[in-house]
Amino acid sequence: MAGDVGGGGRKGGGIVAVNIIPLVDIMLVLLIIFMVTATVQSSKNVPVQMPKAASGVGGPSTAIQLSLDRAGVLSLDGKVVDAENAQRMLRETMRGDSTIQVLISADEALNYARVVEVLDLIRAAGVGRYALKVRAASAGG
């Protein structure tokens, strides 16, 4: 079980070897649970159905998340905002750190004109670095 107690015929022998495999197994399970829960908790996105792109990769973790849901409702880091407040908040953020990137998540069913309006809003706020968030296309199509 956890170690040999008998000692193989020696008198007064204590634990000769400790089996650490169960400890390692438990630690690996705890590590996996921690990694999964940390990923789930760090997501501040509004649930949108993003379009697929063959060159799609994950975005930076320090970017500001700007989301447009299917109805065209704008959310900044998970909080619903109107266009004026979003622009004001982006300006204030850019004053503090001009290297921040805005990551735009828009539902694939959304009108293209609405996405262009949000791009104009971002540029008017003085943001120089922005990207569109997409899902990676599956290998089969």
N, C-alpha and C positions, 0 to 999 in steps of 0.2 A: 504494500500500500504506500505509505508515506516514507518508509525506510525499513531496512533490515534490523530487526531487534535481536535475533538469535546470535549472530556472530559465528555460526557454523561450527559449533563445538567448543569454542573458547569460553572460558569461565569469566563471568562479570563483564561481558562485552555490551556496550551501549549501542546507540544508533550509529551504524557504520556509514550509511549513505542516505542522503536526503533526496527524494525525487522531486525535482522542481518543475516537471512538465505540467502538472495541473496549475501551478502558479502562472507559468507563461501563457497557458491557454486562457486563463481568466483575464490576464492583463491585455491580451490581444482582443478579446471580446469587448472589454471596457474601452479600448482605444477606438475600435470600430464604432461603438455606440457614441462616443464623444465626437468623432468626426462627422457622423451623420447628423447629430443634433446641432452641432455648430453650423453646418451648412444650411440647415432649415431655418435656424434663428437669424442668420445674417441676411437673409433675403427680405428686402423691403419692397419688392416689386408689386405692382398692381397686376392681377391676373389678366394677361392679354395673350391672344393667339398670334405670335409673331410669324412673319413669313420665313420660308426656308431659303438658305443660300449655301452654295457649295463651298464657299470660302469662309463660312461662318466660324468664328472663334469666340471664346468668352471674353467679356470686357474687363477693364481694370476694376479692382475692388474699391478704389478711392474716387470713382467717378460719381457725379450727381446723377441720380436716376430720374428721368423725366418720362412719364408714361401716358399714353393715350389709349383708353379702352375702346371697345366697339362703338360706344355711343359718342365718342369724341371728348369725353371728360378728361381733363388734364390733371395729372398728379405729379407732385414733386417730392421725391424721396418717400413715397407712400401716402402723402397727405394731399387731398383734393384741394386744388387752388384754381383761381381764375387766371386769365392771361396776364392781367396787370400785376397781380401779386407774384406770379411766377417770374415775370421779368424783373420786378423789384428785388426779389430774393436772389435771383441769379446775379444781378448787379452788385448787391452787397457781398455775396460770396466771392465774386471776381475781384472786388476791392481788396479783400483779405489775401487771396491767393490767385494770381492770374494764370497759373498752370493747371487749374482744375479742368477736367474734361466732363462734358455732359453726355450721358448715354441715353439715347432716345429709344424707347420701346413703344411701338405702335401696332395695334391690331391689324392683321392683314386684310380684314374686310373694311377697314376705314378708308374714307375718301382721301385720295392723294392730295387734294387741295388743303385739307385740314393739316396734313403732315407738313406741307410747305409753309402754312401759317405758323406752325410751331418752330420750324427752322428759322423763319424771319424773326420771330420773337427772341430766339436764342442769339441770333446775330446782333439784334438791336440791343441786347443786354451786354454786349461786349465779349461774348464767349468766342474764343478763337478755335477751341478744340472741342469737337463734338463727333459722335458716331452713332450709327443706327444699329441697334441690337437685333440680331436675327437668330433663328434656330439653325443648327447645322443640318444640312440635307442628308438624308440617309443614303447609303451606298447604292441601294436598289432603285432609287428614283426619288 
